[in-house]
Amino acid sequence: MTKINTVAVIGLGYIGLPTAAILATNGIDVIGVDVNQRTIDAVNAGQVPFVEPDLGIHVAGAVSTGKLKATRDTPSADAYIVAVPTPFNADRSADLRYIESAARGIAPQLQGDELIILESTSPPGATEHLGDVLLELRPDLSLDGENGLPRILLAHCPERVLPGRVMIELVTNDRIVGGITPEAAARARDLYGVFCQGEILLTDAKTAEMAKLVENSYRDVNIAFANELSMISDSLDIDVWELIRLANHHPRVNILQPGPGVGGHCIAVDPWFIVSAAPQAANLIKQARLTNDSKPAWVRNRIQEVLNELPSSAEIAVLGLAFKANIDDLRESPAVEIAAALAQSLPNRRLNIAEPNVEELPSQFRDMPNVELFPVNEAVSRSDLVVVLVDHDEVKSIDPLLLKGKRVLDTKGILPASKTAQFVNSPV
Ligand code: SAJ
């Protein structure tokens, strides 16, 4: 086996940076590559440009021992891990432009025998496509030693870590490794074995790509079920939280939690890659996406219904902007969507936003005089209607006395009031 001493990680985002850091703290020489100079500077200073528990300690440690460096240009390395975004196009097919750009950086460095792993969540066939781009640029190489040409080893190893638990799950989760060839899969397994204590399961690249999409679609479909239940329960005047709690006492029922919608860059995106790859067959998966995507507008309507009963001077507390609890990630966040729609459509209402994980409001709120960022308790005390959009710890621990006399619209079912009342509460 060829020993891997140096690894270049292309893309120092939510997945690339933790992977780079964990490899580096396990003795590998890691060069992180990013197009963003601020990210490069932050990492080289031992800092993390986003919130993720324990990542800071790993990055600071790895940088101080010289095992982790960041740079703009792709260096020569024994292995490359590509962890760049795969957004979707207007027709919701995957946009592989960042993967192609990573390939253009890697290609000139290759000498043969390097391992190249695609970690980015990708539609079926993307790893093969990465191979095509590399070989187009380097016709002197091959993927399997064909015609006696030196070969490079290509594999897909989807990340499966949960934001907020990344440094734990990187080590403990099982991993799926799909090789373009069995040799590529085996080499990738050896690299992940450096830090992964879970089982490392080998398959082909397309099955690995699909497995990742299926995992996130499974969750999306189940959250859509919970969100549909919350809308049904609301129309039937049933407390959905109690309903789910009771149903989950059945030994084979485990309903997830409703909320303001599904956010983040994974679950809200990945199922579309399946729909786009098999549009005729992927009906349930498509409907789940539509159901979850319709939830923010539904919540927005509920807020309007409550506002219609309140004086025009009534202020609104919006608690949480992140796409889920205890993180600062606002990507594809239903909470941002709801808050922005409120702020735009109600320019004369004061919106007191609390998002304990950010220091300033995102750009779309900046020029809005009716919107301001406050600590949770202050946003609540200033307001007449309290809308819970994210179950951050700071929101869960609101002093119940602060809620007295206010209307509460709790999309996460966490405030004391919502334990005994409906989704929209009468004055507490
Ligand atoms: N959500 C609900 N109700 C629930 C659970 C989640 O409304 O019961 C919402 C969250 O609030 C959030 C969204 O769904 O808006 C997604 O949150 P999540 O915690 O389910 O997942 P992510 O997007 O943070 O991470 C997922 C994970 N995938 C699975 O659990 C199958 C993670 O393991 C993946 O690595 C990640 O996607 C990814 O990068 O693909």
Residues whose N, C-alpha, C, O or C-beta is under 5 A from the ligand:
A	BS01	SAJ	E159 R160 V161 L162 P163 E215 N216 R219 I223 L256 Q257 P258 G259 G261 V262 G263 G264 C266 I267 F323 K324
